[in-house]
């Protein structure tokens, strides 16, 4: 839901409505903190939910314990997303880099102490994540409060944040649906792997594949965030041609990045599994999965950039429908077909993901191909003016 700020803050910054960045961010903070409460309840009952879905009892119990200890980090993560978007949309990314680096350095010893020294195991790992998230939030909050770079965009907490909450929630919900539909499909693939003939092997390999995918995905997320900021800033400033040019350049970058990552993934396929397991069966299975991961990483990088541009334009509603069709009309059914009917096992599940990504990329390319950027710039201008008018009227 915090990604709604990429549209709202980005366009407001481009239109030089600097004070609106703080207002939008505070709305997001209030919304995400409130939403974290029901999510925390769901996390508390994770093991019960997983067992009810037919998952392995031992794995489900351990996952439930981990999620319960992750609950404190949930609230910090929501605030962190808001602060990151607040800074990102005004092109102030160095503080995020520094605070993330410091937090990462602190996380390693804290995690080691909690997991091994105090003997908390997975509970200690979850607690360490929570501590790191809260430390990162604290660092960024201090920077936003004290930095001259944020003096125009953060003028303190304001009652204006309570106005037009419904308008923000509508865009935030669309943003959440857009992103969650994609993320959940990957998690669903891991859940489905637990129903295959050799669930421990399949789940292990799919978990390694997913972990590898997320690691590479962080590069694509960075590219998506960059183009989202650039597009929203340019549209807010009334420069549609600059927005289109930025997207064209970033598409070339994403294709290059995807090719490099894909080739690297294939080259390391025979050794990558050894980083996660000493079992020969797992290592060999991972090696067979890596070419599929290479293709999915390439497509995922492409869609990240296109989705980032979509967030910059405020197309979250449209993208939610695209993702719904791509992942749940095509992707998951294809995964089930390949895995359980054609008996490709875990590889079949990942083929379903590739099918979904292919449909998603084609749909996003089509949308961008027929976009009138001049109209998008006008929509952005009207949206920024509307937000300002609502606040002026209600105050």
Secondary structure, 3 states (H helix, E strand, C coil): CCCHHHHHHHHHHHCCCCHHHHHHHHHHHHHHHHHHHHHHHHHHCHHHHHHHCCCCHHHHHHHHHHHHHHHHHHHHHHHHHHHHHHHHCCCCCHHHHHHHHHHHHHHHHHHHHHHHHCCCCHHHHHHHHHHHHHHHHHHHHHHHHHCHHHCCCCCCCCHHHHCCHHHHHHHHHHHHHHHHHHHHHHHHHHHHHCCCCCHHHHHHHHHHHHHHHHHHHHHHHHHHHHHHHHHHHHHHCCCHHHHHHHHHHHHHHHHHHHHHHHHHHHHCHHHHHHHCCCCHHHHHHHHHHHHHHHHHHHHHHHHHHHHHHHHHHCCHHHHHHHHHHHHHHHHHHHHHHHHHHCCCHHHHHHHHHHHHHHHHHHHHHHHHHCCCHHHHHHHHHHHHHHHHHHHHHHC
